[in-house]
Amino acid sequence: MSSSFNSMEEVQKVFNKFDENSDGLISSDELNNVLRKMGREMKPEEFDKDWDGHIDLEEFTKIMNGSGSSKDLLDAFNVYDLDKDGLISVSELHEVLNRLGEKCSVGECATMITKFDVNGDGFINFEEFKQMMNRS
């Protein structure tokens, strides 16, 4: 798996993990199912920007590529920050990606963290996450 969601193929792959019935929309139930697997509770309206009851690929792409608001980015960051310490660790990244069905080794996750860890502390903080998501 690559280190960011910069290609449409990568965004589509993650979108498909959420879109369990492959109808091209993420329903509230589908979102909750995936978030539950990750130990998260989140209101669908936090992601459903047009309030139509579904998250379409366009909305999802904006979230994944950091084109949304700071709150969107923070919501995305919080999915990975399992212990809520304001940092994404190698083990948190590994756990979330594996819960999503991505076969990513701890070593591959460490490489991803290192690539975007600007301050060299071994973690991704919110500022580093924003830079990673906004990378073109």
BELCOR-V227554 format. One line per field, one symbol per residue. psi: psi as a letter, one per 20 degrees, with the letter a starting at -180 (. if undefined). A space follows every 10 residues. Layout:
psi: ???
//
This chain:
psi: prirmhqhgg ggggghhhmh jkjjqorggg ghgghghjkq pqphihhnhj kjiqorhggg ggghjjiarh hgghggghhh mhjkjjqorg hggggghhhi jpnprhghgh ggghhjngik ijrorgghgg gghip.
//
